Amino acid sequence: MKRREISFSSDDKEICGVSGCSKVPKRSIPRKRVEKVGALNLRGSNRKVPLCSDCYRIFKKETKKDRAMESLGR
């Protein structure tokens, strides 16, 4: 089984998936979930979108009600 190398150093050439942001990503979120948030303009067409801590915070704030409703439905 192949394993992917994950580097958490700032030497990465990877940048945040939000247009206008050039910070180092900390998390990766599925594109469909991020597209529901109208506040973030995405670039590229990958399945997962890398988000820096600031953009992830915006994503979390915008989806707070949705996540609460999902947890009530369980």
C-alpha positions as CSV (number, residue, x, y, z in Angstrom):
1,M,0.0,0.0,0.0
2,K,1.4,3.4,-0.9
3,R,1.7,6.0,1.7
4,R,1.5,9.7,1.1
5,E,4.2,11.9,2.6
6,I,2.7,14.8,4.6
7,S,5.0,17.7,5.5
8,F,3.9,20.3,8.0
9,S,6.9,22.5,7.4
10,S,6.4,26.0,5.9
11,D,8.7,25.0,3.0
12,D,5.7,23.6,1.1
13,K,4.7,25.2,-2.2
14,E,1.1,24.5,-1.4
15,I,-1.0,27.5,-0.6
16,C,-4.6,28.1,0.6
17,G,-7.3,27.2,-1.9
18,V,-9.2,30.5,-1.4
19,S,-8.5,33.1,-4.1
20,G,-6.6,36.1,-2.7
21,C,-5.0,34.1,0.2
22,S,-1.4,32.9,0.0
23,K,-0.9,31.4,3.5
24,V,0.2,27.9,4.3
25,P,-2.8,25.5,4.6
26,K,-3.5,23.7,7.9
27,R,-6.6,21.7,7.0
28,S,-8.2,20.1,3.9
29,I,-12.0,20.1,3.5
30,P,-14.1,18.5,0.7
31,R,-14.9,21.0,-2.0
32,K,-18.7,20.4,-1.9
33,R,-18.8,21.4,1.8
34,V,-16.8,24.6,1.2
35,E,-18.8,25.6,-1.9
36,K,-21.9,25.8,0.2
37,V,-20.3,28.8,1.9
38,G,-20.8,31.9,-0.2
39,A,-18.1,33.9,1.6
40,L,-15.1,31.9,0.1
41,N,-14.1,32.1,-3.5
42,L,-12.2,29.0,-4.4
43,R,-9.6,28.4,-7.1
44,G,-8.7,25.2,-8.8
45,S,-10.9,22.1,-9.3
46,N,-9.5,19.6,-6.8
47,R,-11.8,17.4,-4.8
48,K,-10.4,18.7,-1.5
49,V,-9.6,22.4,-0.8
50,P,-6.7,23.2,1.5
51,L,-7.6,26.0,3.9
52,C,-5.3,28.1,6.1
53,S,-6.3,28.8,9.7
54,D,-8.0,32.1,8.9
55,C,-10.1,30.8,6.0
56,Y,-11.0,27.7,8.1
57,R,-12.2,30.0,10.8
58,I,-14.5,31.7,8.3
59,F,-15.7,28.3,7.1
60,K,-16.5,27.2,10.6
61,K,-18.4,30.4,11.4
62,E,-20.5,30.2,8.2
63,T,-21.4,26.5,8.7
64,K,-22.1,26.6,12.5
65,K,-25.9,26.4,12.1
66,D,-25.7,23.6,9.6
67,R,-23.5,21.6,11.8
68,A,-25.8,22.1,14.8
69,M,-28.8,20.9,12.7
70,E,-26.9,17.8,11.6
71,S,-26.0,16.9,15.2
72,L,-29.7,17.2,16.2
73,G,-30.7,14.9,13.5
74,R,-28.6,12.0,14.8
